[in-house]
C-alpha cells in the first residue's frame, strides 16, 4: 500500500501555526533558516508507517529544499519539483529524469522567454527563479494583478500556473505530481493508494486514490469550491497542525483494516 502526501500545510506547518496552547506537544525540525513543525504524535505515526508501507512525500519543493526535511528524507521514495524529480533512497530516478528532460526540450525556451516577460511586470520583483531548470517560482504582493496577467499571457497548451498565498508557480503542462505518482505506482506494481494534500496541485493524486484521501483546509486555499473531487476525499476544516496527526491516524486505520481483510 502507498500513502502519497503533500508536505507543507498538510504534514508539516510553519511557526505561524504554533500557539501557546499547542507548543508543548509539537516537535520542531530545522528547515534551512526557519523551522517546521509536526505534533510529536504525528512524528511517531510517520516513523511507524514508514516501516509498514510506502510513504511517498509528493512536494513542489525543490530537491535541495526537500533534503532539508530530516523527518522525510529517509523515505524510500519521494517526488519533488511538483513531479519533475523522483527519488529512490535519496538518488534521482534516471529513467524518469530522461522522460522529463525529453519533454523539457519542447518548452524550456518558451519558459525562459516567459520568465523574462514576468520580470518586466510590476507585480514581481527580481526574485523569479527557474527552479531546478524545471519551473518558474516567484512571490508577489499583487495577487489579483498577477493572476490576471498570467491568465491572459501564458500559453495554456504548454503551461499552467498556481498561486498559493503570495507564492506563484508556472509549470510545463506535463509536470504534475500525479503523472510522477502513476509512474511510481507502475514501477512498484502497487494499486492500493491513500493520498493527502491541501492544494489544487494535489487534486490529480487525490482523484487517483483507491483507499481514501484527505484535503486539509486552513486560513486560505488556492481554489474555489467548483472543483471535482472523488467521493472518498475527506475535507478537514481549520485543523491546523493537528491535521497532519489526524491524517496519519486515519492512514494507520486504513492500513490495519486492509491487513485484516488480507488475513
N, C-alpha and C positions, 0 to 999 in steps of 0.2 A: 504494500500500500504506500502511496505517495501523498505527502502533505506539502503543497506548494504555497508559499506565503510571501506576500509583500512584507517589508520590514518597517519603514518609517511610518508612524501613526497607526500601525497595525500590530506589530510585535514590540517595537521599541519606540520610546517617546522622549521628547526634548525636556529640558528643565522647566519649560513653561507649564508642564503638566504636573510638576511637583508642588505639593502644598504641605502645610504644617500637619494636616490630618493624615497624609499618606506617606510622608517621607520615611517613617520608621520601618515600613515594610517594603521599601524599594531597594533594589540593587542598582548601583551606579557603575557604568562601564566607560572607559576612555573612548573618545571618538574624535581623533585629531585634537583640535584646540578646545573642544567642548566635551560634553558627556551625553550619553543616552541612558535611559532608564527602563527597567522592567520590574515587576514585582518579584520578590525573592521566590515566591511560589511558582511564578511563570518560568523563571530560570531553572528551577528544579524539574518542572514538567518538560521543558525543552530538552534538557540533557537526558531525561528518561526516554522521550520519544525518539531522539536521535539513535538510540540503541535498538529500537524496535521497528522502525520503519524508515523510509527515505524522507527526511525533512529537507526540502529544497527551497532555500531563500530565492525569491524572484524580485529583483530590485532594479530601479532605474539608476542606482548608484554606479559610479564608475568602478572599474576593477580595483583601483587604489583605495577608493572610499570603502568598498566592501571589505577589503582585507584588514581594515582597522577594527572591524567588529569581532572582538575576540570570542563572543558567545555564539557566533555563526560560522566563522571561517573554517571550523573543523568539520562542517557538514560535508559528506562525501560528494554531493553535487550542489551546484549553485548556478543561478542565472543572473548575470549582471548586465549593465548597459541597456536595460529595457529589452533584453533578448538577444543582443548582439554577441554576448560572450557567455559560454557555458564552461563551468569549471568542474573538473573531476579531481578530487583530492588536492585542490589548490592549483591545478595546472589547466591551462586553456585546452579545450577540446579542439584539436586541429581540424578535424573533419567539418565541424560546424563553422569554424573560423573560415575555412575555404568557401563554404556556401555563402556566408555573409559577405566576405570580401568580393566574391564574384558579383553579387547583387550591388555592392557599393560602386563598382565600376560604372554603373549606369546612372548614378545620381550624385557622386561626390562633387563633380564640377558645379552642378546646379545648386548643391547645398552650400558650397563656398560662395557662390555668387549671391545667394540669398543671405548669407551671413553678412556680406558687405552692404547689402541694402538695409538690413536691420540696423547695422551700426549707424546709419545716417538718420535714423528716426529719433524723435525727441523722447520716446518712452523708454529708451535704453541708453545706458552709458557705454563705457568701454569694456564692460565685463563679460561680453558674449564669448562663449567658449565652444570649440569644436571638440566635444568630449570623446576621448579615445579614438578620434578620427571616424566617429560614427554618427553623432547627432549634435544639434545645437542646444546650448543652455544659456539662459541669462535671467536676471531678475529685473523687475520693473515695479515702480510705484504708480504706474498709469495703466492699470489692468484693462480697463474698458477700451482705451485707445489702442493698446497692444492687440487685444482680441480682434477689434475691428480691422486693423491693418493686416494681421495675419489671415483673417477670413477673406480679405479681398486680394491678397497678393501671393499666397503660396499656391503652387500647382498641386491640387488635391489628387491628381492622378499619380503623383510621385511622393508627396509628403503629407503628414498630418501634424497637428500641434496639440499641446496640452498645457493648460495653465492651472497651477495649484497654489493658491495664495498669491505670493509675489514671484513664484518660480515658473519660468516659461521654458518649454521644450519644443523642438521641431525635429521630428523623426522621419526617416525614409519609411514609406508605407509598409514595407515588408517587415520592419523591425518592431516586433511585438513580443511580449512575454509569452503569449500563448503559442506563437509559432515555435519558439525555442522549447517550450514545455512539451509540445507534441513530439518534437524530435527526440527529446529525452525519454518520454514515456515509451516511444517505439524502441529506443535503444535498450531500455530496462525491461521491455516486454511486460509493462505494468498497465493495468486498466483501471484499478481502483484509485480514485483521486479525490482528495479533500483540498480545498483552497480557501485563502482569505486575502483580502486586500481592500483598501479604502478609496481607491481612485478609479476613474474611468479607464486608466491604463490597465487595470486589473480585471475589467469586465470579461475580456476574452477567456481568461483562465477560470473565472468564476462560472462561466457558462459551460465549461468542459467537465465539471465535476460529476462524479457518479455516486459519491457518498455524503456530500454536504459542503456548503460554502458559507462564508461569513463576511459581511460587509460592515465594518465599524464606521460610524459617522460621528464626528465631533463638531467643533465650532464652525468649520467650513468644509465644503466639498467642491469638487471640480466638475459637477454635472447638475442638471436639473432632474426632476423625477419622471421625465418622459423617456425612460430607458427600459430596455427589455432584458430582464434577468431571469434565469431559471427559477422554477418554483421552489427549489430546495435551498435558496440563498436566504440566510438569516441576517436581518439588519439589526445592528447593535447601535442604539442611540446614546451618545454622550456618556460612554463608559470610561473614557479617558484611558489612563494607563492600566486600569483593570480589564480593559477589553482584551489585551493580549493573554492574560491569565484565563479569562473565560473561554476564549477560542481554544487554547491548548487543553483545557479540561474537556471541552467537547470533542476535540480530536482524539484524546485518550479514550473517551467513552465509545466513540465510533470504532476505534481500533479494537477495543476489547469485545464489543458486540460482534465484530467481524471474526474475531478469533473463536468465539463461542459457536458461531454458525459453522465455521470450518471443522470444529471438533465434532 
